[in-house]
Amino acid sequence: MSDGVNRLLGDTPGRTIVKLIVVSLIVGFVMAIFGVDPWDIVYGIRNFVLDLWYQGFHALGRVGDYLILGATIVIPAFIILRLLSYRR
């Protein structure tokens, strides 16, 4: 079982924890230098998803508008062509 855990983590659990702590300290230091707060990242992701959600439905609304606009020409033309071909 320990071979499976080592394979999953890429190393022993102790060494993996130490590596993660060191990398977390370095990344935290760099983020502090640039003035980035972890909550800025969380709120940025949240706002991105919400904007994508709202813009996606807005885009679907525009597709519906294009569909209705095109149907005002296509449906009558289809009916006229069917009536003209029905006579033959």
Residue, then its C-alpha position, 0 to 999 in steps of 0.5 A: m500500500s505504501d508503494g501506491v501512496n509513494r507513486l501517487l505523491g511522487d515521493t514519500p509522504g514526509r518529503t512531499i509535505v516538506k516540499l509543499i511547505v517550502v513551495s507554499l512559503i515561496v509562493g506566499f512571499v512572492m504574492a505578498i511582494f506583489g500585494v496579492d491577497p488570496w481572497d482576491i484570487v477567490y473573488g476573481i474566479r467567482n466573478f469570472v464564473l458569474d460574468l461567464w454565466y450571465q454573458g452566456f445567457h445574454a449570448l443565447g438571447r442574441v441567438g434567439d433574436y437572430l433566429i426570430l429575425g431570420a425566421t421572418i424571412v425564411i418561413p414565408a419564403f419556404i411557404i411560398l416555395r412549397l405552394l408554388s411547387y405543390r401546383r406542379 
